[in-house]
Amino acid sequence: MGFFKSLRELKQISKEIEKTAPPVGQRLAEAQTKMANASQMMAAQTHAANAAMVAAASGVDMTATITGMRQVGTVNFDLMMEFDLTVMPSGLPPYPATVRQTINQMQMVQVRTGASVHVKVDPNNPSAVWLDAMTIR
């Protein structure tokens, strides 16, 4: 008997929730908008990751200073970090860049604002920067 009473109460609760919820069409439209935004964000992250891979493989060696950093997620127990950098190309003025990449938790002990780091920059796309976390000093 208690089982059926619980089902009745659950049905009653669901009716109350449905009364105060926005119409189904509106909820569906909001869900589609959120999915479109998530797809755009993932496409932008993929594009940035591909650009960083090109820089890592064939980029020009430079140094940069970490001017800011924040954790934006985790990937397989590594921290996904976003770094604000001031890249210092030789013979040219310094310029700002933002890099998002994973960092091993053990390396995070060395990472701090103001640290100097080795980077590789794609000569065809100066905003494509790969940070070598092993060289933070």
C-alpha positions as CSV (number, residue, x, y, z in Angstrom):
1,M,0.0,0.0,0.0
2,G,2.8,2.4,0.8
3,F,4.2,2.0,-2.7
4,F,1.0,3.1,-4.4
5,K,0.7,6.0,-2.0
6,S,4.2,7.1,-2.9
7,L,3.3,6.9,-6.6
8,R,0.2,9.0,-6.0
9,E,2.2,11.6,-4.2
10,L,4.9,11.7,-6.9
11,K,2.2,12.2,-9.5
12,Q,0.7,15.1,-7.5
13,I,4.2,16.7,-7.2
14,S,4.8,16.4,-10.9
15,K,1.4,18.1,-11.6
16,E,2.4,21.0,-9.3
17,I,5.8,21.4,-11.1
18,E,4.1,21.3,-14.5
19,K,1.8,24.1,-13.4
20,T,4.7,26.5,-12.7
21,A,7.0,25.4,-15.5
22,P,7.3,27.4,-18.7
23,P,5.4,25.9,-21.7
24,V,7.0,22.8,-23.4
25,G,7.8,24.8,-26.6
26,Q,9.6,27.4,-24.7
27,R,11.7,24.8,-22.7
28,L,12.5,23.1,-26.0
29,A,13.6,26.4,-27.6
30,E,15.8,27.2,-24.6
31,A,17.4,23.7,-24.7
32,Q,18.1,24.1,-28.4
33,T,19.7,27.5,-27.8
34,K,21.9,26.0,-25.1
35,M,23.0,23.1,-27.3
36,A,23.8,25.6,-30.2
37,N,25.9,27.7,-27.7
38,A,27.7,24.5,-26.4
39,S,28.4,23.4,-30.0
40,Q,29.9,26.8,-30.8
41,M,32.1,26.8,-27.7
42,M,33.3,23.3,-28.5
43,A,34.1,24.3,-32.1
44,A,36.1,27.3,-30.8
45,Q,38.0,25.1,-28.4
46,T,38.8,22.6,-31.1
47,H,40.0,25.4,-33.4
48,A,42.2,26.8,-30.6
49,A,43.6,23.4,-29.8
50,N,44.4,22.7,-33.4
51,A,46.2,26.1,-33.7
52,A,48.2,25.3,-30.6
53,M,49.2,21.9,-32.0
54,V,50.5,23.6,-35.2
55,A,52.4,26.1,-33.0
56,A,53.9,23.2,-30.9
57,A,55.0,21.3,-34.0
58,S,56.4,24.0,-36.2
59,G,56.3,27.2,-34.1
60,V,59.1,29.7,-33.4
61,D,60.7,29.6,-30.0
62,M,59.9,32.7,-27.8
63,T,59.6,33.6,-24.2
64,A,56.5,34.9,-22.4
65,T,55.5,36.0,-19.0
66,I,52.3,34.7,-17.3
67,T,50.2,37.7,-16.4
68,G,47.1,35.8,-15.3
69,M,45.7,32.3,-15.0
70,R,42.5,30.5,-14.0
71,Q,41.3,26.9,-13.9
72,V,38.5,26.3,-16.4
73,G,38.1,22.5,-16.0
74,T,39.8,19.2,-15.7
75,V,40.8,16.6,-18.3
76,N,41.8,13.1,-17.1
77,F,43.0,14.4,-13.7
78,D,45.0,17.2,-15.3
79,L,43.9,20.8,-14.9
80,M,42.6,22.7,-17.9
81,M,44.0,26.2,-17.4
82,E,43.6,29.5,-19.2
83,F,46.8,31.6,-19.2
84,D,47.1,35.3,-20.0
85,L,50.6,35.8,-21.4
86,T,52.7,38.7,-22.6
87,V,54.7,37.2,-25.5
88,M,58.1,38.7,-26.1
89,P,59.2,38.1,-29.7
90,S,62.8,39.1,-30.4
91,G,63.1,42.4,-32.2
92,L,59.4,43.1,-32.0
93,P,57.2,44.7,-29.3
94,P,55.6,42.4,-26.7
95,Y,52.0,41.4,-27.3
96,P,49.2,39.8,-25.2
97,A,48.0,36.3,-25.8
98,T,45.6,33.9,-24.1
99,V,46.4,30.1,-24.1
100,R,44.1,27.3,-22.8
101,Q,45.8,24.0,-22.2
102,T,46.1,21.2,-19.7
103,I,48.7,21.2,-17.0
104,N,49.8,18.3,-14.9
105,Q,48.9,18.9,-11.2
106,M,52.6,18.4,-10.3
107,Q,53.6,21.2,-12.6
108,M,51.1,23.6,-11.1
109,V,53.4,24.0,-8.1
110,Q,55.7,26.0,-10.3
111,V,53.0,28.0,-12.1
112,R,52.4,31.5,-10.9
113,T,51.7,35.0,-12.2
114,G,54.9,36.7,-13.2
115,A,56.7,33.4,-14.1
116,S,58.7,33.3,-17.3
117,V,58.0,30.5,-19.7
118,H,59.1,29.1,-23.0
119,V,56.5,29.2,-25.7
120,K,56.2,28.3,-29.4
121,V,54.3,30.7,-31.7
122,D,52.9,29.9,-35.1
123,P,54.7,32.4,-37.4
124,N,51.5,32.6,-39.6
125,N,49.2,33.1,-36.6
126,P,50.8,35.0,-33.7
127,S,47.7,34.3,-31.5
128,A,48.4,30.5,-31.8
129,V,50.7,29.9,-28.8
130,W,51.8,26.7,-27.1
131,L,53.1,27.0,-23.6
132,D,55.8,24.6,-22.5
133,A,54.9,24.0,-18.9
134,M,58.2,22.1,-18.3
135,T,60.2,25.4,-18.6
136,I,58.4,27.6,-16.1
137,R,60.9,29.4,-14.0
